[in-house]
Amino acid sequence: MFVALEGIDGAGKNTLCQGLLSRARGAGLSAERLSFPRYEETAFGGLVGQYLNGAFGGLDQVSPYFSALLYAGDRYESRNDIATALTQSDLMIADRYCASNIAYNAAKLDEAERGRFIAHFDDIEHRAFGLPRPDLYVLLAIPPAMAAALVARKAVRSYTDKAADLHEENRDYLARCDAVYRQLASDQHGTPWQVVDIVDNDGQLRSADAIADEVWAALAAGLAQD
């Protein structure tokens, strides 16, 4: 089973990934993960790191078609690793996948332009580049203001020495990314989506275990069939 975890920066994808891997392995299943972008493993991943550090200009100066090609190229270089992980494991988890590319770059465009962009890069990644579609996308839904506060707690990343990268530092932009994600989850685009709220009805962060339990329950039926 192939599951891709999505959400704006600070939503807790890495924590959820670890929780799902632990549950899968505890159930006697083989489980692997790949995290995108692969800043140090691919040439395009290195370019993504430069983009996020502002090497090609500010957020409003870089064409979304250019930056989206960098992210897509990173996955294109990783095709063999994706295929191997899918072949050798019962559960393969991608911490970000093609939907991240669409959400973060379509968010730079006016709403009227987004549909064409979404269709264009869906075609590039899945038809032209031959990347497999996940069996399920999981969207971790979190208020952008809370996500920004959690980003501030992140440890140092390999690709930047800044407290926040080009995407993370702009709250209005993250809110637009969140809106595109929710549109993708509603429209489906060839893959089922599960939307998981990260905060409870009182506006408090839910526990990592509660979130992982909810997603694991959704995966159980598919894993049993495999």
C-alpha positions in Angstrom: 0.0 0.0 0.0 1.3 3.4 -0.9 0.3 6.4 1.3 1.3 10.0 0.9 1.2 12.4 3.8 0.4 16.1 2.9 -0.1 19.4 4.7 1.4 22.8 5.1 4.6 23.3 7.0 4.2 22.6 10.7 1.3 20.2 10.3 3.2 17.2 11.8 3.8 15.0 8.8 7.1 13.6 10.1 5.6 12.8 13.5 2.6 11.0 11.8 5.0 9.1 9.5 6.9 7.8 12.5 3.7 6.7 14.2 2.5 4.8 11.2 5.8 3.1 10.6 5.8 2.0 14.3 2.2 0.6 14.0 2.9 -1.2 10.8 6.1 -2.8 12.0 4.4 -3.7 15.3 1.8 -5.5 13.3 4.5 -7.6 11.6 4.4 -5.6 8.3 7.4 -4.3 6.3 7.2 -0.5 6.0 9.4 2.1 4.4 9.4 5.9 4.0 10.7 8.4 1.5 10.7 12.1 2.3 10.5 14.8 -0.4 12.3 17.0 -1.4 15.4 14.8 -1.2 17.8 17.7 -0.7 21.0 15.7 -0.5 20.1 12.7 -2.6 19.2 14.2 -6.0 20.5 17.0 -8.2 17.0 18.5 -8.4 16.6 18.2 -4.7 19.7 20.3 -4.2 18.2 23.0 -6.5 15.0 22.9 -4.5 17.1 23.7 -1.4 18.6 26.7 -3.2 15.2 27.9 -4.3 13.9 27.7 -0.7 16.9 29.7 0.4 16.0 32.5 -2.0 18.9 31.8 -4.5 16.5 32.4 -7.5 14.6 35.3 -6.1 11.7 36.0 -3.7 8.5 34.1 -3.6 6.8 36.4 -6.0 9.8 36.5 -8.4 10.1 32.8 -9.2 7.7 31.4 -11.7 5.6 28.5 -10.2 6.2 26.6 -13.4 9.9 26.8 -12.8 9.8 25.8 -9.1 7.3 23.1 -9.8 9.7 21.5 -12.3 12.4 21.4 -9.7 10.2 19.5 -7.3 8.9 17.2 -10.1 12.5 16.5 -11.2 13.4 15.5 -7.7 10.8 12.7 -7.8 11.7 11.8 -11.4 15.3 11.2 -10.2 13.8 9.1 -7.3 11.7 6.8 -9.5 13.8 3.7 -8.9 13.9 4.3 -5.2 10.1 4.6 -5.2 9.6 1.5 -7.2 12.0 -0.5 -5.0 10.2 0.7 -1.8 6.9 -0.3 -3.2 8.1 -3.7 -4.3 9.8 -4.5 -1.0 7.3 -3.2 1.6 3.8 -3.8 2.6 3.4 -0.1 3.4 5.4 2.7 1.7 4.9 6.2 3.1 5.8 9.3 1.2 6.3 12.4 3.5 5.2 14.8 0.8 4.5 13.8 -2.8 3.1 15.2 -6.0 0.2 17.0 -4.3 2.7 19.1 -2.3 4.1 20.3 -5.6 0.7 21.3 -6.9 -0.5 22.9 -3.7 2.6 25.0 -3.0 3.0 26.2 -6.6 -0.7 26.7 -7.6 -1.1 28.8 -4.5 1.1 31.4 -6.2 -1.5 31.8 -9.0 -4.8 33.5 -9.2 -7.7 31.1 -8.6 -8.7 31.3 -12.3 -5.3 30.0 -13.3 -5.0 27.2 -10.9 -7.1 24.6 -12.7 -4.9 24.6 -15.8 -1.7 24.5 -13.6 -3.0 21.5 -11.6 -3.9 19.5 -14.7 -0.5 20.4 -16.3 1.6 19.1 -13.5 -0.6 16.2 -12.7 0.1 15.1 -16.3 3.8 15.8 -16.1 4.4 13.8 -12.9 2.2 10.9 -13.6 2.2 10.5 -17.3 5.4 12.1 -18.7 7.5 11.1 -15.6 5.7 7.8 -14.9 5.3 8.3 -11.2 2.8 6.0 -9.5 -0.3 7.5 -7.9 -0.7 6.8 -4.1 -3.5 4.5 -2.9 -4.3 7.3 -0.4 -3.4 10.9 0.3 -3.7 12.0 3.9 -4.1 15.7 4.5 -3.2 17.0 7.9 -5.4 20.0 8.3 -4.2 22.7 10.6 -4.9 26.4 11.0 -2.1 28.3 9.2 -1.4 30.5 12.2 -0.9 27.5 14.5 1.3 25.9 11.8 3.5 28.9 11.7 4.0 28.8 15.4 5.0 25.1 15.2 7.5 25.9 12.3 9.3 28.2 14.7 10.1 25.2 16.9 11.7 23.2 14.1 15.3 22.0 14.5 18.0 23.1 12.0 17.4 21.6 8.6 20.2 20.3 6.2 19.2 22.6 3.4 19.0 25.9 5.2 20.5 27.8 8.2 17.5 30.1 8.4 14.7 29.9 11.0 12.1 29.7 8.2 12.6 29.1 4.5 11.0 30.9 1.6 7.7 29.2 2.0 7.5 29.0 5.8 8.1 32.7 6.5 5.0 33.8 4.6 1.8 33.2 6.6 -0.5 34.5 3.9 1.1 32.2 1.4 0.7 29.2 3.7 -3.0 30.0 4.0 -3.3 29.9 0.2 -1.5 26.6 0.2 -3.9 25.3 2.7 -6.8 26.4 0.5 -5.4 24.6 -2.5 -4.8 21.4 -0.5 -8.5 21.5 0.6 -9.5 21.9 -3.0 -7.4 18.9 -4.0 -8.9 16.8 -1.2 -12.4 17.7 -2.3 -11.8 17.1 -6.1 -9.8 13.9 -5.5 -7.8 14.0 -8.8 -7.6 10.3 -9.3 -6.6 9.4 -5.7 -8.8 9.1 -2.5 -8.0 11.6 0.2 -8.5 11.4 4.0 -8.6 14.8 5.8 -7.5 14.6 9.4 -8.0 17.6 11.7 -4.9 18.3 13.8 -6.8 20.4 16.4 -9.8 19.4 18.4 -13.1 21.3 18.8 -11.5 23.5 21.5 -8.7 24.6 19.2 -6.1 22.5 20.9 -3.6 20.3 19.2 -4.6 16.6 19.3 -2.1 14.1 20.5 0.2 12.4 18.0 -1.1 9.0 19.1 -4.7 10.0 18.5 -3.9 11.3 15.0 -1.9 8.2 14.1 -4.6 5.9 15.4 -7.2 7.6 13.2 -5.1 7.3 10.1 -4.0 3.7 10.9 -7.6 2.7 11.2 -8.2 4.0 7.7 -5.2 2.0 6.4 -6.1 -1.2 8.0 -8.6 -2.4 5.4 -6.2 -1.7 2.5 -3.3 -3.4 4.2 -5.4 -6.5 5.0 -6.3 -6.8 1.3 -2.7 -6.5 0.2 
